[in-house]
Amino acid sequence: MRLGVNIDHIATIRQARKAREPEPVAAALIAELAGAESITVHLRGDRRHIQDRDVDLLRQTIGTRLNIEMAATPEMVAIASRVKPWQVTLVPERPEEVTTTGGLDVVQHASAVRATVSACRPAGIRVSIFIDTIPAQVEASQLAGADAIEINTGPYADAPDAAKPLQLGLIRETAERAAALGLDVLAGHGLNYINVQPIVALPHIIELNIGHSIIARAALVGLDRSVREMVALLQR
């Protein structure tokens, strides 16, 4: 199973002081050398952490896949079309949230999602959609023309131990449904060094995107070690 490392919080530290360091590009290169197979950043409308210059530099510098999380808006489509990352992941975005709190409602926003997917095609950009474990959202993602889904594992990560098997079952069913429709299946949100292995054991999921727990551990043991340790946990 591939590991995608989200480096948003490297930029969060930098933006806390409006300084020049730490440099997200440097973090991305360390993560790649430690075994990450993609680098994820969320270019938010409010630019609270990742900035436009970061995505430009990452696209020019990293040797693996660049995945930009973004809202399905004309502004973000224009940026993606210029930068040409390997993939964009469509996510909901609320100004008041600390981090993404749930999946994108593809059913409700079908026309905007379809338009975004279509607009990314001329630039050769793959499109993934971050969704909750709801069958209709899987089907709507496939109808919108997405290449992949990323299953929101937040409810599993946040659930008490007694409720984790139920959430794990929903993730399994969502992955099976998506794979049957021809979608690649990714997953992420709230995963850490303790709760990740039951997700790794599920079939059909080919990549996990993990950020906060890796960067938090990196503050104590270093980024190279924290990525290597997570890569080891993802080996089936």
N, C-alpha and C positions, 0 to 999 in steps of 0.2 A: 504494500500500500504506500502511495506517495504521501509525502508531507509537504504542505504549503505553509510557509511561515508568514504570518501577518506582522508587519513591522510598524504599524501605526503608532504604537506607544513609544517607539524611539523618537518619533517626531513630536509626540506629546511632551516628552521631557524637554526637547529643544524649544518648543513653542511656549513652555511655561516661563522661560526667561527671554523669549524672542531673541535667542542667541543663534550661533552658527553650529553648535554642537549639542548633542551627538548627531552625526551625519547618517541619515537613513540609508544612503547608498553603501556606506561602509558596513552597516549592519547586514544589509542584503548580501553583500559579498561574503561575509563571515558565515552567514546562514547557508549559503550555497556550498561553501567549502566543507561545511559540517554535514552536508547530506540533504539539505532542502532541495526539492525538485521544482518548486515554484515560489514566487514572492508575491504576496498579496498586500495591497494598500487600498484604503478607502478614501477616495477623494470626495469629501463632503462639500455640500454647497456652502457651508459656513467656514470651510478651510480651518477647522479647529486644530488639526494636526498635520496631515499630509498637504503639501502645497503643490501648485502646478509645476514648479521647477523640479520637485522630487520625481514626479512621474516621467518628466522629460529625461532626467539624468538616469533614472532606473532603466528606462527603455534603451538607452544608449550603452549601458554599462553591464547589466547582469547577463549571465550566460544561460540561465534557465528560462522559465516561463514567467511573464509578468501578467498578473491578474488584478485588474482594477475593479474594486467594488464601487458602485455608483447608483444614483437614482436614475430613473427612466425619464430624463429631461433633455430638451434640446441642447442646453449648455453642455451637459456631460457627453452627449452623443458627439458633439462637435469636437470636444477635447479628445475623446477616444479615437475618432476618425483621423485626427492629426497625429496622435501618438502611436496608434496601431499596436496596442498590447496583444499578447497571445489570446487573452480572454477578458471579457468584462463579466462581472456578476451583478445582476440587478437586485437591489435591496431597497426596502422602504427607508425613508429618512424623515425623522421628526426633529424639529429644532430643540425641543426640550429634553430629548433623551440623552443619557450618558453614553450609551452604546446601542447598537441595533437590538431591538427588543423582541422582534418576531419576524416571520416571513412576509414576503411581499404577497399581497392579495392579487394574484394574477387574474382571477375570475372578475373581480370588480374593475380592475384596470387593464382589461384585455386589449383595448384598442391602443393605449399608450405603450404597452409592452410589445405588441406586434409591430408598431411603428418603430420602436427602438431596435428591435431585432432586425428588421428590414434595413434600417439605416446603417447598421454595423456591417452588413454583408459586403458592400462594395469595398470596404477596407480589409476584408478577410479576417474579421474578428469573430472568434467563437463567443457565444452568449450562454451564460449559465444564469439560473434564477434561484435566489435564496427563498425557500418556501417551508411552510410548516407541514406536519405530517397529516395532510388532508387530501384524500384521493382526488377531489375536484381540482386542487391546485396542481397536482401532477399532470392531469389531463390537459388543463388549460395551458400549462407550460409547453407541452408537446404541440398543442394546436397553435401556439404563438410562434412556433418555429425555433424554439431554444435547442441548443446542442446538449445541454446538461442541466441538472438541478443540483443545488446544494441544500441538503436537508438540515433544518435548524435543530441542533442537538441541545439547545438551551433548556427546554423542558425536562429532558433526561438528566442533564447535568445538575439542575436545580432541585430535582425531585428527591424526597426522602428515600432511604434505602428500600423501604417496603414498596414504593411506587415505581422504582426504577425498572423492574421487569416489564411493566405495562408500557412505559415509554420506549423501552428497547424494542418491544414487539411492534409498536407503531412505526419506528424507524425501519425495522426489517421489512414490514409490509410496504412502506413507501418506496424503499429501494427496489423491491421486487417489481412493484407496479411500474416504476420509472424505467427499469431495465427492459421490461417487457415491451414498452413503448419505444425503445430504441434510444433512450436518453442515457448519457453518462451520469454516474451518480457520485457526487461529492457530499461531504458533510462537515459541519463545524459549528461552533459557538459554545463556550463554556467548558470545553474539554481540557483536561489537565492530566498530570502524570498518574493520578489515581484512578480516574474514571474512564480513561480512553480505551483500555484493552477490550472490554465487552463490545465496543463499537468496531474495533479492529477485527473481531471475530465474525462480524456479519458479512454475508455474501453481497456482491454487486458494488459495494462502495470502493472506489478506486483511489480516492484522495481525501485527506482531512486537512482543513485549514485551521491552524491554531496560532493564536497570537499572545493573548494576555498572560497565560500561564508560562509560556516560554520566556517572554521578556521579563516577567516577575522573577523567575528562577535565575535568569541571566544576571540580574542585579546582585545575586548572591554568589553564583559560581562561574559566571562568564557565559557569553552567548554561544561560543563554540561548544562548550560542554552541554549547555541546556538543549541545544538543537540535536546534538549527537544522542543524548539520552532519549529524546522523544522519537527520533528516527528508529532507535533500537526497539522501542515499545510498539512501533507500527509494523514490525516484521511478523508476518503470519506464519 
